[in-house]
């Protein structure tokens, strides 16, 4: 039966990140399935730049306007995707009215805060446990993250994997991006946000043959350009240009230790490019299901990068094809709860 689904997220367009891509794609899939979906993001409110990350805008005092939007939409189900100002306001409204809702653990904010300002993550995790504990289910992208959060005292955890756009990200684009042509091979590439929590220096410090490429923008870009003049920095890329960059690399190196999934890993594999990563949540979970080599996971990232060169690019693509955005949307739908579920339980 078609449902009216409201998603509240502090991460939304024009931001470019895995949370936004996931929510936008899932919303489109749910709409195609016949549901009415609305995403409420900061673009509807007055905003201020996020401290230490001005590219991200945070909503200012959104409560009254958000309540009007929610009540005008009259949802059958409410999903609160993030723990920022909009998420807090939606959570407060639902709790005050006695309505049920679900949440998702998309981002390791405690580790991000620690990486940026050195604050111990313990206090942030206490806040997150309280935030998510008020809902009727917390969606998490991987089994290892689910186990970790369970150990940290989170409850009602629900597995919710991800998909990849197999039409956009494809091996046929391996005609070499124009600015890759003159680079010595093999080309080892990082693609994603250029920020301290992504641990990009761990990749750039590796002693590897060939060339290193960084595709993306972010607050650490200028600093890394100064520190690594021998690295090729392309800036942010989108659409086919982004997919061509993935496909033109020989290995995709993912040095992050804090991601909860890593959509970029699937995008690289869909382009036929093998992955090298640390044995961290996200890449460890994604690659664990492969029955053939589609890359390498190792605490020694250099060894992982060199071993990944031996992977078969056709196997990488075939494995990526097992991840479906439609399946992701269907799983999301099964985890939602009716807005009035708590009222029915009380009755």
HELIX and SHEET records of a PDB file:
HELIX    1   1 UNK A   18  UNK A   32  1                                  15    
HELIX    2   2 UNK A   42  UNK A   44  5                                   3    
HELIX    3   3 UNK A   63  UNK A   73  1                                  11    
HELIX    4   4 UNK A   85  UNK A   97  1                                  13    
HELIX    5   5 UNK A  109  UNK A  117  1                                   9    
HELIX    6   6 UNK A  121  UNK A  133  1                                  13    
HELIX    7   7 UNK A  143  UNK A  151  1                                   9    
HELIX    8   8 UNK A  171  UNK A  173  5                                   3    
HELIX    9   9 UNK A  178  UNK A  180  5                                   3    
HELIX   10  10 UNK A  196  UNK A  198  5                                   3    
HELIX   11  11 UNK A  200  UNK A  204  1                                   5    
HELIX   12  12 UNK A  221  UNK A  227  1                                   7    
HELIX   13  13 UNK A  239  UNK A  248  1                                  10    
HELIX   14  14 UNK A  263  UNK A  270  1                                   8    
HELIX   15  15 UNK A  283  UNK A  288  1                                   6    
HELIX   16  16 UNK A  301  UNK A  308  1                                   8    
HELIX   17  17 UNK A  313  UNK A  320  1                                   8    
HELIX   18  18 UNK A  325  UNK A  335  1                                  11    
HELIX   19  19 UNK A  341  UNK A  346  1                                   6    
SHEET    1   A 6 UNK A  36  UNK A  40  0                                        
SHEET    2   A 6 UNK A   4  UNK A   8  1                                        
SHEET    3   A 6 UNK A  77  UNK A  80  1                                        
SHEET    4   A 6 UNK A 102  UNK A 104  1                                        
SHEET    5   A 6 UNK A 138  UNK A 140  1                                        
SHEET    6   A 6 UNK A 157  UNK A 159  1                                        
SHEET    1   B 2 UNK A  47  UNK A  50  0                                        
SHEET    2   B 2 UNK A  53  UNK A  59 -1                                        
SHEET    1   C 6 UNK A 232  UNK A 235  0                                        
SHEET    2   C 6 UNK A 211  UNK A 215  1                                        
SHEET    3   C 6 UNK A 187  UNK A 191  1                                        
SHEET    4   C 6 UNK A 251  UNK A 254  1                                        
SHEET    5   C 6 UNK A 274  UNK A 277  1                                        
SHEET    6   C 6 UNK A 295  UNK A 297  1                                        
END                                                                             
